[in-house]
Amino acid sequence: MFELFAVGLEMQKRMIDVQMQGVEVARDMVETAQQNIQAGMATHDAGQAGMTAIKSWMKLWGMRG
């Protein structure tokens, strides 16, 4: 009887461990997604700054943009 109980507890422990690994993987995925979003926003900002610089340069030389 106690052996069966011990086996049940061990199985529960293993399932909890597997679930915790899944939670950690999900957390890592969220962190990676946030980093990708931040990198994308930084790239967008740099692109906007570049466009502003090009338009300013074109105005300086009398071109229309």
Secondary structure, 3 states (H helix, E strand, C coil): CHHHHHHHHHHHHHHHHHHHHHHHHHHHHHHHHHHHHHHHHHHHHHHHHHHHHHHHHHHHCCCCC
